[in-house]
Amino acid sequence: MNLLVTKEEIRKQVGSQDITEGASEAICMHIREMQEYKGAGTVMMYAALPDEVELALLIDDAKATGKKVVLPRMEGNQIEAVLYDGQLMKNEIGIAEPVEGSIVPKEEIDIVIVPGRAFDKKGNRLGRGGGYYDTFLQGYEGMTIGVAFESQIFNELPVDEHDYPVNIIITERRRYDGS
């Protein structure tokens, strides 16, 4: 891959691709079978935007198996991890987030499942450009799982100093072990 391609060009490229029916369900099924997930007590997920991997099935599974489900909520230009109580409301930029719920320190979260516009096979992630997850994950010592459609996987992405890679990437077809 030509690393002179900008992050913005990659975001536009992956944003124009069709999402295959059933791919989100396959990704959720792959995660449910992971030993790391089975052993986790607290999992941070997200409420998906239309072009992201939909995690509703995994959220339901986690709650049904007694896991604590945490979702991100924007507080200024930071993410805070909030215990999910089943109620969501769109924030000012259109992202669904918990209305209420206690803040969970990231040290108590076993797995953070992270969306992305693109990932490379080494675990590097390209988000929407705000750096929210990169900032949140600084100092986090638990497992990070990036979820993406296979069409969002690249051999290599441009990386900046502040970018935070994920440990594992799960697509509808396979698992990539990253950082």
MDTraj code that builds the backbone (N, CA, C; nanometers):
import mdtraj as md
import numpy as np

residues = "MET ASN LEU LEU VAL THR LYS GLU GLU ILE ARG LYS GLN VAL GLY SER GLN ASP ILE THR GLU GLY ALA SER GLU ALA ILE CYS MET HIS ILE ARG GLU MET GLN GLU TYR LYS GLY ALA GLY THR VAL MET MET TYR ALA ALA LEU PRO ASP GLU VAL GLU LEU ALA LEU LEU ILE ASP ASP ALA LYS ALA THR GLY LYS LYS VAL VAL LEU PRO ARG MET GLU GLY ASN GLN ILE GLU ALA VAL LEU TYR ASP GLY GLN LEU MET LYS ASN GLU ILE GLY ILE ALA GLU PRO VAL GLU GLY SER ILE VAL PRO LYS GLU GLU ILE ASP ILE VAL ILE VAL PRO GLY ARG ALA PHE ASP LYS LYS GLY ASN ARG LEU GLY ARG GLY GLY GLY TYR TYR ASP THR PHE LEU GLN GLY TYR GLU GLY MET THR ILE GLY VAL ALA PHE GLU SER GLN ILE PHE ASN GLU LEU PRO VAL ASP GLU HIS ASP TYR PRO VAL ASN ILE ILE ILE THR GLU ARG ARG ARG TYR ASP GLY SER".split()
xyz = np.array([
    [0.0838, -0.1182, 0.0000],
    [0.0000, 0.0000, 0.0000],
    [0.0877, 0.1236, 0.0000],
    [0.0503, 0.2200, -0.0759],
    [0.1215, 0.3466, -0.0804],
    [0.0847, 0.4277, 0.0430],
    [0.1799, 0.4452, 0.1335],
    [0.1500, 0.5148, 0.2582],
    [0.1347, 0.6650, 0.2388],
    [0.1516, 0.7121, 0.1160],
    [0.1246, 0.8520, 0.0883],
    [-0.0253, 0.8770, 0.0756],
    [-0.1025, 0.7688, 0.0675],
    [-0.2474, 0.7817, 0.0699],
    [-0.2840, 0.8355, 0.2078],
    [-0.3710, 0.9341, 0.2107],
    [-0.4040, 0.9953, 0.3392],
    [-0.5123, 0.9170, 0.4113],
    [-0.5205, 0.9400, 0.5401],
    [-0.6246, 0.8775, 0.6190],
    [-0.7624, 0.9177, 0.5661],
    [-0.7772, 1.0423, 0.5255],
    [-0.9061, 1.0893, 0.4745],
    [-0.9457, 1.0163, 0.3461],
    [-0.8495, 0.9882, 0.2594],
    [-0.8787, 0.9141, 0.1367],
    [-0.9250, 0.7721, 0.1683],
    [-0.8644, 0.7107, 0.2686],
    [-0.9054, 0.5759, 0.3098],
    [-1.0456, 0.5797, 0.3676],
    [-1.0750, 0.6808, 0.4512],
    [-1.2098, 0.6922, 0.5081],
    [-1.3146, 0.7025, 0.3986],
    [-1.2874, 0.7800, 0.2945],
    [-1.3820, 0.7948, 0.1836],
    [-1.3976, 0.6630, 0.1087],
    [-1.2873, 0.5923, 0.0869],
    [-1.2901, 0.4664, 0.0126],
    [-1.3758, 0.3626, 0.0851],
    [-1.3538, 0.3429, 0.2131],
    [-1.4291, 0.2406, 0.2850],
    [-1.5721, 0.2848, 0.3102],
    [-1.5966, 0.4139, 0.3149],
    [-1.7320, 0.4640, 0.3354],
    [-1.8223, 0.4402, 0.2171],
    [-1.7652, 0.4166, 0.1017],
    [-1.8463, 0.3973, -0.0189],
    [-1.8749, 0.2507, -0.0485],
    [-1.8259, 0.1590, 0.0345],
    [-1.8428, 0.0165, 0.0074],
    [-1.9724, -0.0357, 0.0685],
    [-2.0326, -0.1319, 0.0018],
    [-2.1544, -0.1941, 0.0526],
    [-2.1200, -0.2899, 0.1662],
    [-2.2095, -0.2956, 0.2635],
    [-2.1941, -0.3888, 0.3746],
    [-2.2778, -0.5114, 0.3414],
    [-2.2146, -0.6293, 0.3480],
    [-2.2871, -0.7509, 0.3127],
    [-2.3844, -0.7902, 0.4231],
    [-2.4985, -0.8396, 0.3809],
    [-2.6027, -0.8850, 0.4732],
    [-2.5485, -1.0015, 0.5563],
    [-2.5717, -0.9978, 0.6836],
    [-2.5300, -1.1074, 0.7694],
    [-2.3870, -1.0981, 0.8199],
    [-2.3080, -1.0036, 0.7702],
    [-2.1677, -0.9942, 0.8125],
    [-2.1566, -0.9570, 0.9604],
    [-2.2396, -0.8646, 1.0066],
    [-2.2356, -0.8261, 1.1483],
    [-2.2691, -0.9441, 1.2379],
    [-2.3692, -1.0216, 1.1975],
    [-2.4068, -1.1398, 1.2753],
    [-2.2914, -1.2397, 1.2820],
    [-2.2228, -1.2612, 1.1708],
    [-2.1081, -1.3528, 1.1690],
    [-1.9966, -1.3035, 1.2610],
    [-1.9724, -1.1736, 1.2621],
    [-1.8687, -1.1163, 1.3491],
    [-1.9061, -1.1386, 1.4957],
    [-2.0317, -1.1131, 1.5296],
    [-2.0769, -1.1359, 1.6675],
    [-2.0606, -1.2826, 1.7068],
    [-2.0927, -1.3741, 1.6155],
    [-2.0790, -1.5169, 1.6443],
    [-1.9324, -1.5545, 1.6673],
    [-1.8418, -1.4986, 1.5875],
    [-1.6984, -1.5265, 1.6059],
    [-1.6522, -1.4802, 1.7444],
    [-1.6959, -1.3627, 1.7851],
    [-1.6543, -1.3102, 1.9159],
    [-1.7119, -1.3962, 2.0278],
    [-1.8381, -1.4371, 2.0152],
    [-1.9010, -1.5208, 2.1189],
    [-1.8239, -1.6496, 2.1429],
    [-1.7549, -1.6993, 2.0403],
    [-1.6801, -1.8246, 2.0520],
    [-1.5386, -1.8067, 2.1062],
    [-1.4933, -1.6844, 2.1193],
    [-1.3569, -1.6588, 2.1672],
    [-1.3457, -1.6867, 2.3170],
    [-1.2394, -1.7558, 2.3582],
    [-1.2171, -1.7828, 2.4999],
    [-1.2028, -1.6526, 2.5790],
    [-1.1390, -1.5521, 2.5182],
    [-1.1206, -1.4230, 2.5855],
    [-1.2560, -1.3603, 2.6192],
    [-1.3505, -1.3715, 2.5279],
    [-1.4841, -1.3167, 2.5507],
    [-1.5595, -1.4003, 2.6545],
    [-1.5519, -1.5326, 2.6411],
    [-1.6230, -1.6190, 2.7346],
    [-1.5799, -1.5944, 2.8787],
    [-1.4522, -1.5624, 2.8982],
    [-1.4009, -1.5404, 3.0327],
    [-1.4139, -1.3982, 3.0841],
    [-1.4634, -1.3091, 3.0033],
    [-1.4730, -1.1678, 3.0423],
    [-1.5949, -1.1434, 3.1298],
    [-1.5786, -1.0565, 3.2290],
    [-1.6907, -1.0169, 3.3142],
    [-1.7523, -0.8852, 3.2716],
    [-1.6692, -0.7952, 3.2201],
    [-1.7158, -0.6629, 3.1774],
    [-1.6631, -0.6358, 3.0377],
    [-1.7544, -0.6029, 2.9457],
    [-1.7181, -0.5801, 2.8062],
    [-1.7716, -0.4442, 2.7620],
    [-1.6839, -0.3638, 2.7049],
    [-1.7260, -0.2359, 2.6478],
    [-1.7512, -0.2561, 2.4993],
    [-1.8700, -0.2162, 2.4557],
    [-1.9084, -0.2266, 2.3149],
    [-1.9480, -0.0872, 2.2684],
    [-2.0337, -0.0769, 2.1699],
    [-2.0804, 0.0535, 2.1214],
    [-2.2138, 0.0349, 2.0518],
    [-2.2890, 0.1419, 2.0396],
    [-2.4120, 0.1421, 1.9598],
    [-2.3703, 0.1826, 1.8191],
    [-2.3922, 0.0946, 1.7230],
    [-2.3376, 0.1113, 1.5884],
    [-2.4049, 0.2227, 1.5086],
    [-2.3228, 0.2913, 1.4313],
    [-2.3709, 0.3808, 1.3274],
    [-2.4044, 0.2936, 1.2060],
    [-2.4791, 0.3454, 1.1075],
    [-2.5224, 0.2605, 0.9951],
    [-2.4099, 0.1917, 0.9183],
    [-2.2903, 0.2488, 0.9153],
    [-2.1808, 0.1885, 0.8389],
    [-2.0830, 0.1090, 0.9256],
    [-2.1219, 0.0804, 1.0496],
    [-2.0355, 0.0058, 1.1410],
    [-2.0911, -0.1338, 1.1658],
    [-2.0064, -0.2204, 1.2180],
    [-2.0495, -0.3539, 1.2578],
    [-2.1545, -0.3386, 1.3682],
    [-2.2696, -0.3988, 1.3465],
    [-2.3807, -0.3931, 1.4428],
    [-2.3572, -0.4976, 1.5516],
    [-2.3547, -0.4539, 1.6781],
    [-2.3243, -0.5425, 1.7898],
    [-2.4449, -0.5777, 1.8762],
    [-2.5659, -0.5467, 1.8306],
    [-2.6851, -0.5712, 1.9129],
    [-2.6946, -0.7168, 1.9596],
    [-2.6643, -0.8123, 1.8712],
    [-2.6695, -0.9542, 1.9103],
    [-2.5685, -0.9855, 2.0206],
    [-2.4517, -0.9269, 2.0108],
    [-2.3476, -0.9512, 2.1107],
    [-2.3821, -0.8843, 2.2436],
    [-2.4406, -0.7656, 2.2362],
    [-2.4845, -0.6970, 2.3582],
    [-2.5900, -0.7819, 2.4294],
    [-2.6874, -0.8332, 2.3525],
    [-2.7909, -0.9190, 2.4114],
    [-2.7302, -1.0443, 2.4724],
    [-2.6339, -1.1063, 2.4019],
    [-2.5679, -1.2265, 2.4526],
    [-2.4930, -1.1970, 2.5825],
    [-2.4211, -1.0859, 2.5839],
    [-2.3435, -1.0507, 2.7033],
    [-2.4350, -1.0328, 2.8240],
    [-2.5437, -0.9610, 2.8030],
    [-2.6369, -0.9399, 2.9146],
    [-2.6993, -1.0721, 2.9590],
    [-2.7357, -1.1573, 2.8632],
    [-2.7992, -1.2856, 2.8948],
    [-2.7048, -1.3795, 2.9696],
    [-2.5748, -1.3651, 2.9485],
    [-2.4775, -1.4534, 3.0155],
    [-2.4158, -1.3886, 3.1391],
    [-2.4737, -1.2780, 3.1846],
    [-2.4313, -1.2174, 3.3107],
    [-2.3124, -1.1228, 3.3030],
    [-2.2718, -1.0878, 3.1843],
    [-2.1615, -0.9915, 3.1712],
    [-2.2142, -0.8500, 3.1935],
    [-2.1282, -0.7643, 3.2444],
    [-2.1603, -0.6210, 3.2503],
    [-2.1298, -0.5632, 3.1132],
    [-2.2249, -0.4888, 3.0589],
    [-2.2073, -0.4247, 2.9293],
    [-2.1887, -0.2752, 2.9523],
    [-2.0818, -0.2244, 2.8962],
    [-2.0468, -0.0834, 2.9086],
    [-2.0469, -0.0238, 2.7679],
    [-2.1018, 0.0964, 2.7548],
    [-2.1013, 0.1662, 2.6272],
    [-2.0343, 0.3022, 2.6440],
    [-1.9774, 0.3545, 2.5358],
    [-1.9136, 0.4866, 2.5464],
    [-2.0171, 0.5986, 2.5480],
    [-1.9853, 0.7030, 2.6223],
    [-2.0645, 0.8261, 2.6227],
    [-1.9664, 0.9424, 2.6118],
    [-1.9998, 1.0362, 2.5260],
    [-1.9120, 1.1519, 2.5069],
    [-1.9300, 1.2489, 2.6235],
    [-1.8188, 1.2909, 2.6762],
    [-1.8168, 1.3941, 2.7792],
    [-1.7117, 1.4943, 2.7335],
    [-1.7582, 1.6019, 2.6699],
    [-1.6648, 1.6963, 2.6081],
    [-1.5981, 1.6282, 2.4907],
    [-1.4659, 1.6262, 2.4902],
    [-1.3935, 1.5589, 2.3808],
    [-1.3324, 1.4267, 2.4272],
    [-1.3928, 1.3678, 2.5295],
    [-1.3453, 1.2412, 2.5860],
    [-1.4576, 1.1386, 2.5859],
    [-1.4198, 1.0124, 2.5865],
    [-1.5157, 0.9032, 2.6053],
    [-1.5130, 0.8647, 2.7526],
    [-1.6326, 0.8433, 2.8087],
    [-1.6391, 0.7802, 2.9400],
    [-1.7169, 0.6500, 2.9231],
    [-1.6768, 0.5488, 2.9966],
    [-1.7393, 0.4172, 2.9894],
    [-1.8553, 0.4136, 3.0881],
    [-1.9763, 0.3858, 3.0371],
    [-2.0974, 0.3919, 3.1184],
    [-2.1680, 0.2561, 3.1154],
    [-2.2070, 0.2090, 3.2328],
    [-2.2812, 0.0833, 3.2430],
    [-2.4133, 0.0983, 3.1675],
    [-2.4387, 0.0073, 3.0749],
    [-2.5557, 0.0139, 2.9878],
    [-2.6784, -0.0382, 3.0606],
    [-2.7834, 0.0462, 3.0668],
    [-2.9071, 0.0079, 3.1343],
    [-3.0213, -0.0195, 3.0363],
    [-2.9918, -0.0217, 2.9073],
    [-3.0931, -0.0510, 2.8074],
    [-3.1509, 0.0710, 2.7381],
    [-3.1188, 0.1913, 2.7869],
    [-3.1729, 0.3124, 2.7257],
    [-3.0620, 0.3915, 2.6585],
    [-3.0895, 0.4297, 2.5327],
    [-2.9938, 0.5091, 2.4559],
    [-3.0619, 0.6343, 2.4025],
    [-2.9836, 0.7383, 2.3842],
    [-3.0321, 0.8603, 2.3219],
    [-2.9197, 0.9150, 2.2352],
    [-2.9560, 0.9681, 2.1177],
    [-2.8537, 1.0239, 2.0295],
    [-2.8001, 1.1542, 2.0872],
    [-2.6668, 1.1670, 2.0824],
    [-2.6044, 1.2906, 2.1286],
    [-2.6092, 1.3952, 2.0171],
    [-2.5441, 1.5073, 2.0387],
    [-2.5514, 1.6184, 1.9429],
    [-2.4877, 1.5873, 1.8078],
    [-2.4042, 1.4848, 1.7998],
    [-2.3456, 1.4492, 1.6704],
    [-2.4059, 1.3205, 1.6129],
    [-2.5178, 1.2747, 1.6713],
    [-2.5928, 1.1644, 1.6154],
    [-2.5512, 1.0254, 1.6583],
    [-2.4690, 1.0141, 1.7618],
    [-2.4243, 0.8838, 1.8101],
    [-2.5090, 0.8443, 1.9304],
    [-2.5681, 0.7244, 1.9255],
    [-2.6487, 0.6753, 2.0376],
    [-2.5564, 0.6399, 2.1534],
    [-2.5955, 0.6852, 2.2725],
    [-2.5154, 0.6594, 2.3918],
    [-2.6091, 0.6447, 2.5121],
    [-2.5584, 0.5852, 2.6206],
    [-2.6432, 0.5664, 2.7386],
    [-2.6919, 0.7008, 2.7941],
    [-2.8185, 0.7026, 2.8339],
    [-2.8764, 0.8231, 2.8934],
    [-2.8247, 0.8381, 3.0358],
    [-2.8333, 0.7303, 3.1097],
    [-2.7874, 0.7286, 3.2479],
    [-2.7032, 0.6043, 3.2691],
    [-2.6492, 0.5933, 3.3867],
    [-2.5697, 0.4762, 3.4198],
    [-2.4419, 0.5193, 3.4882],
    [-2.3897, 0.4299, 3.5691],
    [-2.2679, 0.4642, 3.6423],
    [-2.1462, 0.4530, 3.5521],
    [-2.0501, 0.5394, 3.5785],
    [-1.9242, 0.5368, 3.5041],
    [-1.8402, 0.4208, 3.5564],
    [-1.7852, 0.3435, 3.4635],
    [-1.7030, 0.2276, 3.4982],
    [-1.5579, 0.2618, 3.4663],
    [-1.4684, 0.2548, 3.5654],
    [-1.3265, 0.2817, 3.5375],
    [-1.2729, 0.1815, 3.4352],
    [-1.1888, 0.2278, 3.3447],
    [-1.1413, 0.1372, 3.2396],
    [-1.0606, 0.0201, 3.2944],
    [-1.0061, 0.0340, 3.4141],
    [-0.9327, -0.0772, 3.4756],
    [-1.0252, -0.1954, 3.5053],
    [-1.1560, -0.1702, 3.5147],
    [-1.2525, -0.2761, 3.5451],
    [-1.3092, -0.3417, 3.4193],
    [-1.2685, -0.2942, 3.3033],
    [-1.3199, -0.3469, 3.1769],
    [-1.2228, -0.4524, 3.1245],
    [-1.2744, -0.5731, 3.1001],
    [-1.1899, -0.6827, 3.0518],
    [-1.1601, -0.6726, 2.9029],
    [-1.2609, -0.6349, 2.8253],
    [-1.2468, -0.6252, 2.6793],
    [-1.3124, -0.4965, 2.6325],
    [-1.2444, -0.4253, 2.5435],
    [-1.3045, -0.3113, 2.4740],
    [-1.3155, -0.3506, 2.3267],
    [-1.4380, -0.3496, 2.2751],
    [-1.4623, -0.3773, 2.1336],
    [-1.4728, -0.2429, 2.0627],
    [-1.3877, -0.2254, 1.9629],
    [-1.3659, -0.0945, 1.9019],
    [-1.4097, -0.0945, 1.7551],
    [-1.4911, 0.0048, 1.7159],
    [-1.5236, 0.0182, 1.5735],
    [-1.4091, 0.0867, 1.5006],
    [-1.4141, 0.0840, 1.3700],
    [-1.3128, 0.1557, 1.2918],
    [-1.3569, 0.1685, 1.1474],
    [-1.3028, 0.2663, 1.0801],
    [-1.3278, 0.2826, 0.9362],
    [-1.2410, 0.1858, 0.8576],
    [-1.1214, 0.1578, 0.9124],
    [-1.0282, 0.0644, 0.8483],
    [-0.9312, 0.0137, 0.9545],
    [-0.8764, -0.1052, 0.9292],
    [-0.7729, -0.1641, 1.0141],
    [-0.6675, -0.2212, 0.9222],
    [-0.5442, -0.2312, 0.9729],
    [-0.4463, -0.3090, 0.8980],
    [-0.4204, -0.4383, 0.9733],
    [-0.3480, -0.5278, 0.9103],
    [-0.3289, -0.6616, 0.9656],
    [-0.2417, -0.6631, 1.0901],
    [-0.1801, -0.5497, 1.1230],
    [-0.0987, -0.5391, 1.2444],
    [-0.1785, -0.4837, 1.3618],
    [-0.3065, -0.4517, 1.3384],
    [-0.3912, -0.4010, 1.4460],
    [-0.4059, -0.2500, 1.4479],
    [-0.3401, -0.1811, 1.3554],
    [-0.3562, -0.0361, 1.3505],
    [-0.4966, -0.0037, 1.3024],
    [-0.5518, 0.1037, 1.3556],
    [-0.6915, 0.1379, 1.3342],
    [-0.7039, 0.2798, 1.2818],
    [-0.7971, 0.2963, 1.1903],
    [-0.8329, 0.4287, 1.1410],
    [-0.9771, 0.4523, 1.1809],
    [-0.9985, 0.5517, 1.2673],
    [-1.1338, 0.5840, 1.3114],
    [-1.1941, 0.6942, 1.2262],
    [-1.2788, 0.7722, 1.2864],
    [-1.3462, 0.8807, 1.2154],
    [-1.2678, 1.0111, 1.2201],
    [-1.1561, 1.0115, 1.2929],
    [-1.0684, 1.1280, 1.2911],
    [-1.0693, 1.2128, 1.4167],
    [-1.1517, 1.1762, 1.5152],
    [-1.1585, 1.2553, 1.6381],
    [-1.0592, 1.2138, 1.7446],
    [-1.0055, 1.0931, 1.7337],
    [-0.9087, 1.0445, 1.8326],
    [-0.9697, 1.0026, 1.9651],
    [-1.1024, 0.9855, 1.9702],
    [-1.1682, 0.9543, 2.0974],
    [-1.1250, 0.8194, 2.1539],
    [-1.1273, 0.7158, 2.0715],
    [-1.0853, 0.5838, 2.1203],
    [-0.9351, 0.5811, 2.1483],
    [-0.8553, 0.6464, 2.0649],
    [-0.7110, 0.6502, 2.0895],
    [-0.6823, 0.7096, 2.2274],
    [-0.7520, 0.8160, 2.2605],
    [-0.7333, 0.8811, 2.3910],
    [-0.7833, 0.7916, 2.5031],
    [-0.9026, 0.7348, 2.4864],
    [-0.9594, 0.6487, 2.5899],
    [-0.8700, 0.5285, 2.6184],
    [-0.8135, 0.4693, 2.5149],
    [-0.7364, 0.3461, 2.5305],
    [-0.5946, 0.3676, 2.5846],
    [-0.5470, 0.4911, 2.5875],
    [-0.4139, 0.5156, 2.6433],
    [-0.4102, 0.4669, 2.7881],
    [-0.3161, 0.3811, 2.8195],
    [-0.3021, 0.3265, 2.9539],
    [-0.3927, 0.2082, 2.9833],
    [-0.4804, 0.1714, 2.8909],
    [-0.5680, 0.0561, 2.9111],
    [-0.4858, -0.0706, 2.8933],
    [-0.4997, -0.1649, 2.9870],
    [-0.4179, -0.2851, 2.9835],
    [-0.4957, -0.4115, 2.9486],
    [-0.6264, -0.3984, 2.9264],
    [-0.7071, -0.5147, 2.8923],
    [-0.7000, -0.5474, 2.7440],
    [-0.7850, -0.6383, 2.7012],
    [-0.7920, -0.6841, 2.5626],
    [-0.8690, -0.5825, 2.4789],
    [-0.8178, -0.5539, 2.3592],
    [-0.8904, -0.4695, 2.2639],
    [-0.9189, -0.5516, 2.1387],
    [-1.0439, -0.5463, 2.0952],
    [-1.0859, -0.6189, 1.9762],
    [-1.1446, -0.5180, 1.8782],
    [-1.0837, -0.5079, 1.7625],
    [-1.1395, -0.4264, 1.6557],
    [-1.2350, -0.5110, 1.5746],
    [-1.3480, -0.4526, 1.5360],
    [-1.4437, -0.5245, 1.4521],
    [-1.4596, -0.4488, 1.3213],
    [-1.4579, -0.5250, 1.2128],
    [-1.4640, -0.4627, 1.0804],
    [-1.5137, -0.5646, 0.9794],
    [-1.5600, -0.5133, 0.8677],
    [-1.5924, -0.5982, 0.7546],
    [-1.4626, -0.6260, 0.6800],
    [-1.4535, -0.7408, 0.6177],
    [-1.3296, -0.7796, 0.5489],
    [-1.2834, -0.6724, 0.4502],
    [-1.3775, -0.6010, 0.3897],
    [-1.3428, -0.4959, 0.2937],
    [-1.2744, -0.3754, 0.3604],
    [-1.2740, -0.3713, 0.4924],
    [-1.2102, -0.2620, 0.5659],
    [-1.0696, -0.2985, 0.6145],
    [-1.0184, -0.4138, 0.5725],
    [-0.8859, -0.4583, 0.6153],
    [-0.7843, -0.4254, 0.5063],
    [-0.6760, -0.3615, 0.5473],
    [-0.5677, -0.3220, 0.4569],
    [-0.4390, -0.3893, 0.5028],
    [-0.3436, -0.4024, 0.4129],
    [-0.2125, -0.4562, 0.4517],
    [-0.1409, -0.3610, 0.5459],
    [-0.1543, -0.2314, 0.5203],
    [-0.0848, -0.1318, 0.6017],
    [-0.1618, -0.0004, 0.5957],
    [-0.1664, 0.0687, 0.7092],
    [-0.2310, 0.1998, 0.7177],
    [-0.1292, 0.3040, 0.7610],
    [-0.1508, 0.4292, 0.7246],
    [-0.0663, 0.5351, 0.7815],
    [-0.0957, 0.5460, 0.9313],
    [0.0076, 0.5576, 1.0110],
    [-0.0067, 0.5598, 1.1567],
    [0.0614, 0.6837, 1.2118],
    [-0.0061, 0.7489, 1.3059],
    [0.0522, 0.8613, 1.3782],
    [0.0925, 0.8153, 1.5178],
    [0.1730, 0.8949, 1.5834],
    [0.2245, 0.8615, 1.7157],
    [0.1142, 0.8330, 1.8171],
    [0.0034, 0.9061, 1.8092],
    [-0.1048, 0.8938, 1.9077],
    [-0.2026, 0.7801, 1.8772],
    [-0.1892, 0.7143, 1.7610],
    [-0.2816, 0.6071, 1.7238],
    [-0.2596, 0.4844, 1.8124],
    [-0.3686, 0.4255, 1.8587],
    [-0.3629, 0.3121, 1.9502],
    [-0.4084, 0.1861, 1.8770],
    [-0.3202, 0.0867, 1.8587],
    [-0.3595, -0.0362, 1.7880],
    [-0.4435, -0.1279, 1.8765],
    [-0.5154, -0.2196, 1.8114],
    [-0.5936, -0.3199, 1.8838],
    [-0.5171, -0.4515, 1.8864],
    [-0.5532, -0.5373, 1.9829],
    [-0.4868, -0.6676, 1.9952],
    [-0.5314, -0.7662, 1.8880],
    [-0.6611, -0.7638, 1.8574],
    [-0.7218, -0.8609, 1.7663],
    [-0.8222, -0.7872, 1.6783],
    [-0.8352, -0.8321, 1.5544],
    [-0.9405, -0.7813, 1.4661],
    [-1.0259, -0.9005, 1.4251],
    [-1.1574, -0.8840, 1.4334],
    [-1.2506, -0.9885, 1.3916],
    [-1.3317, -0.9350, 1.2741],
    [-1.3321, -1.0104, 1.1655],
    [-1.4170, -0.9788, 1.0512],
    [-1.5168, -1.0932, 1.0348],
    [-1.6021, -1.0826, 0.9363],
    [-1.6976, -1.1901, 0.9102],
    [-1.6284, -1.3166, 0.8615],
    [-1.5032, -1.3054, 0.8165],
    [-1.4325, -1.4217, 0.7608],
    [-1.3227, -1.4774, 0.8498],
    [-1.2567, -1.3916, 0.9285],
    [-1.1395, -1.4406, 1.0018],
    [-1.1018, -1.3514, 1.1182],
    [-0.9998, -1.4000, 1.1898],
    [-0.9405, -1.3278, 1.3020],
    [-0.7991, -1.2873, 1.2603],
    [-0.7631, -1.1639, 1.2879],
    [-0.6262, -1.1146, 1.2692],
    [-0.5702, -1.0820, 1.4068],
    [-0.4550, -1.1380, 1.4378],
    [-0.3882, -1.1036, 1.5633],
    [-0.2983, -0.9847, 1.5372],
    [-0.3320, -0.8724, 1.6019],
    [-0.2598, -0.7464, 1.5780],
    [-0.1475, -0.7245, 1.6755],
    [-0.1607, -0.6163, 1.7524],
    [-0.0507, -0.5727, 1.8410],
    [-0.0284, -0.6676, 1.9566],
])
top = md.Topology()
chain = top.add_chain()
for i, resn in enumerate(residues, 1):
    res = top.add_residue(resn, chain, resSeq=i)
    for name in ("N", "CA", "C"):
        top.add_atom(name, md.element.get_by_symbol(name[0]), res)
traj = md.Trajectory(xyz[None], top)
